[in-house]
């Protein structure tokens, strides 16, 4: 289980025939609540990662899982992938169903590791499976460095084989319009369907969006650009004006925090420099009764 924990963490934190994210989209479910991409190379080069994330990964069960994985497979979990594109359903549930396209994975070394004694995995044809009845993983390599994986209740060999043949969410023109409006070249990008359960709480306030989409860049600063698409330009302008009043008291927490509207989109742009980011992390850690 530690081997699989290391693999899951490397994907969650974290290229070839599918180097363009648009090609990855053909493999993601058309009914995904949340779609996104993560550039692990950019992430792990950032000062934010080195200061805040690396120390956490060097603690407790996570470090033990990483050490076990390295000993068993001769691979570093944090260098197991370069880029990930993912789609999720029931994204706020305890065990969301997720589909991932993982780039940079060495097929020969990884499959050799899965075949070793003591690794909790079995093979169903060209698909590797680990404990699917308990929210496990089903994984198939598309080429020598690209893997397609499913987690959750749908993680079966048959579902994996069927998914790699489909046109996926790339066939949705509405989604592709949002995709083109999103900066998918940043460290992290996300597109959320406004019909997803995660937005149910916004229904009564009249703020339920058609979609929320944007990107985050990590370096020494954290920079984010997010849009919330509503049913009309008038509604977007109204909500933006209301939000401007609400966020004014939080301006001093950020180096930049600007709320506005463009057409039917409410726009939010923020920047946290090193000092403001450090202050915010410490404040949040204190509120949760924990260290940074």
C-alpha positions in Angstrom: 0.0 0.0 0.0 2.9 2.4 0.6 4.0 1.8 -3.0 0.6 2.9 -4.2 0.4 5.8 -1.7 3.6 7.1 -3.1 2.2 6.8 -6.7 -1.0 8.5 -5.8 0.7 11.4 -4.0 3.1 12.0 -6.9 0.1 12.2 -9.2 -2.0 14.4 -6.8 0.8 16.8 -6.4 2.2 16.4 -9.8 5.2 15.1 -22.6 5.3 12.5 -26.2 2.3 11.3 -28.1 0.0 13.4 -25.9 2.3 16.3 -25.2 -0.5 18.8 -26.1 -3.2 19.0 -23.4 -5.9 19.3 -26.1 -5.0 15.7 -27.0 -5.3 14.6 -23.4 -8.9 16.0 -23.3 -10.0 13.3 -25.7 -9.4 10.8 -22.9 -11.3 12.7 -20.2 -15.0 12.1 -19.4 -17.4 14.5 -21.1 -19.4 14.8 -17.9 -16.4 15.8 -15.7 -17.2 18.3 -13.0 -13.6 19.6 -12.9 -10.9 19.4 -15.5 -7.4 20.7 -15.1 -3.7 20.4 -15.8 -0.6 20.5 -13.6 2.9 21.1 -14.8 5.0 19.2 -12.3 8.3 20.4 -13.6 7.3 24.1 -13.2 5.8 23.3 -9.8 8.8 21.6 -8.3 11.2 24.4 -9.6 9.2 27.1 -7.8 10.3 28.7 -4.6 6.8 28.1 -3.2 7.2 24.4 -3.6 10.7 24.3 -2.1 9.7 26.4 0.9 6.2 25.1 1.8 5.6 21.7 0.1 9.0 19.9 0.3 9.2 20.1 4.1 5.7 18.6 4.4 6.6 15.7 2.1 9.6 14.9 4.3 7.4 14.0 7.2 5.7 10.9 8.5 3.8 8.4 6.3 4.4 10.3 3.1 8.2 10.2 3.5 8.0 6.5 4.5 5.9 5.8 1.4 8.4 7.6 -0.8 11.3 5.7 0.7 9.6 2.4 0.2 8.8 3.2 -3.4 12.5 4.2 -4.1 13.7 1.0 -2.4 11.3 -1.2 -4.3 11.4 0.4 -7.7 14.5 2.5 -8.0 12.3 5.5 -8.9 11.8 8.8 -7.3 8.0 9.4 -6.9 8.4 13.2 -7.2 10.2 12.7 -10.5 7.8 10.0 -11.8 5.9 12.4 -14.0 6.3 15.8 -15.8 2.7 16.8 -16.6 -0.8 15.7 -15.7 -4.1 16.4 -17.2 -7.1 15.3 -15.2 -10.9 15.1 -15.0 -12.9 14.6 -11.9 -16.6 13.8 -11.0 -18.0 14.3 -7.5 -15.0 16.5 -6.9 -16.1 17.4 -3.4 -16.9 13.8 -2.3 -14.8 11.7 0.0 -13.7 9.5 -2.9 -14.1 11.4 -6.2 -13.8 9.5 -9.4 -10.8 10.8 -11.3 -9.2 10.2 -14.7 -5.6 11.2 -15.3 -3.3 11.4 -18.2 0.2 11.3 -16.8 3.2 12.2 -18.9 6.9 11.4 -18.4 6.4 8.0 -16.7 9.0 5.4 -17.7 6.8 2.5 -18.8 9.6 -0.2 -18.6 10.8 0.7 -15.1 7.3 1.2 -13.7 5.7 -1.9 -15.0 8.8 -3.9 -13.9 8.2 -2.5 -10.4 4.5 -3.5 -10.4 5.5 -7.1 -11.2 7.7 -7.4 -8.1 6.7 -9.4 -5.1 5.2 -7.4 -2.3 3.5 -4.8 -4.7 -0.3 -4.9 -4.3 -1.1 -5.0 -8.0 -2.5 -7.4 -10.5 -2.6 -7.4 -14.3 -5.8 -7.7 -16.4 -4.5 -7.8 -20.0 -2.8 -4.5 -20.6 -4.2 -2.8 -17.5 -2.7 -2.8 -14.0 -5.1 -2.7 -11.1 -4.7 -2.0 -7.4 -7.5 -2.5 -4.9 -10.3 -1.1 -7.1 -13.1 -2.0 -4.6 -11.6 0.5 -2.2 -11.1 3.5 -4.4 -8.0 2.1 -6.1 -6.2 2.6 -9.4 -6.5 1.1 -12.8 -3.7 2.1 -15.1 -2.8 1.5 -18.8 0.2 2.9 -20.7 -0.6 4.7 -23.9 3.0 4.8 -25.0 6.5 4.4 -23.4 6.1 7.5 -21.3 2.4 8.3 -21.0 0.0 6.5 -18.7 -3.8 6.7 -18.5 -5.2 6.1 -15.0 -8.6 5.9 -13.3 -9.3 6.1 -9.6 -12.5 5.5 -7.6 -15.6 3.4 -8.2 -15.0 3.3 -12.0 -11.4 2.0 -11.8 -11.8 -1.2 -13.8 -9.8 -2.6 -16.7 -12.9 -2.5 -19.0 -13.6 1.1 -18.2 -9.9 2.0 -18.9 -9.9 0.3 -22.2 -13.2 1.9 -23.2 -12.0 5.4 -22.2 -8.9 5.4 -24.3 -11.0 4.9 -27.4 -13.5 7.7 -26.8 -13.5 11.4 -28.0 -14.0 12.6 -24.4 -14.6 16.2 -23.3 -12.7 17.5 -26.3 -15.9 16.9 -28.3 -17.8 19.5 -26.2 -17.7 22.9 -28.0 -18.8 24.7 -24.8 -15.9 23.2 -22.9 -13.4 23.9 -25.6 -14.5 27.6 -25.7 -13.6 27.8 -22.0 -10.4 25.9 -22.6 -9.3 28.5 -25.2 -10.0 31.3 -22.8 -7.9 29.7 -20.1 -4.1 30.1 -19.8 -3.2 26.4 -19.9 0.5 27.2 -20.1 0.7 28.1 -16.4 1.7 25.8 -13.5 -1.9 24.9 -12.8 -5.1 25.5 -14.8 -8.7 24.5 -13.9 -12.1 24.5 -15.5 -15.2 23.7 -13.4 -18.7 23.0 -14.6 -21.3 25.3 -13.0 -23.7 22.4 -12.8 -21.4 20.5 -10.5 -22.6 19.7 -7.0 -19.8 21.9 -5.5 -21.8 25.0 -6.6 -25.1 24.0 -5.2 -24.6 26.2 -2.2 -24.4 29.3 -4.5 -27.8 28.6 -6.0 -29.9 30.5 -3.4 -27.7 33.6 -3.5 -28.2 34.0 -7.3 -24.5 33.7 -7.9 -24.4 30.2 -9.3 -22.0 30.3 -12.3 -22.2 28.6 -15.6 -18.5 27.9 -15.2 -15.4 28.9 -13.2 -12.1 28.8 -14.9 -8.5 30.1 -14.5 -4.9 29.5 -13.9 -2.2 29.8 -11.2 1.5 30.6 -11.8 4.0 29.6 -9.1 7.5 31.0 -8.9 8.7 33.1 -6.0 5.2 34.8 -6.2 1.8 33.2 -6.5 -0.2 34.7 -9.3 -3.8 33.7 -10.1 -6.3 34.8 -12.8 -9.8 33.4 -12.3 -13.1 34.0 -14.2 -16.7 33.1 -13.1 -19.0 33.0 -16.1 -22.6 34.1 -15.4 -25.7 34.3 -17.5 -25.3 37.9 -18.7 -22.9 40.9 -18.7 -25.3 42.8 -16.4 -25.3 40.0 -13.8 -21.5 39.8 -14.0 -21.2 43.6 -13.4 -23.6 43.4 -10.5 -21.7 40.6 -8.8 -18.3 42.2 -9.4 -19.5 45.4 -7.8 -20.7 43.5 -4.8 -17.5 41.5 -4.5 -15.4 44.7 -4.7 -17.0 45.9 -1.5 -16.5 42.6 0.2 -12.8 42.1 -0.7 -11.7 45.7 0.1 -10.9 44.8 3.7 -8.6 42.0 2.5 -6.5 44.1 0.1 -3.7 44.4 2.6 -3.2 40.6 2.6 -2.2 40.7 -1.1 0.2 42.5 -3.2 -2.5 42.7 -5.8 -6.2 41.9 -5.6 -8.5 43.2 -8.4 -12.1 42.2 -9.0 -13.9 43.3 -12.2 -16.0 42.1 -15.1 -15.6 41.5 -18.7 -18.7 40.6 -20.7 -20.5 37.8 -18.8 -17.4 37.0 -16.7 -16.5 38.2 -13.2 -12.7 38.5 -13.2 -10.4 38.1 -10.2 -6.6 38.7 -10.4 -4.3 38.4 -7.4 -0.7 38.3 -6.6 1.1 37.2 -3.4 4.7 38.1 -3.2 7.1 36.1 -0.8 6.4 38.2 2.3 2.6 38.4 1.9 2.5 34.7 1.1 4.5 33.9 4.2 2.2 36.0 6.3 -0.9 34.4 4.9 0.5 30.8 5.4 1.3 31.6 9.0 -2.1 33.2 9.6 -3.9 30.2 8.1 -1.7 27.8 10.1 -2.5 29.6 13.3 -6.3 29.6 12.6 -6.1 25.8 12.2 -4.1 25.4 15.3 -1.1 24.1 13.4 2.2 25.4 12.2 2.7 26.7 8.6 
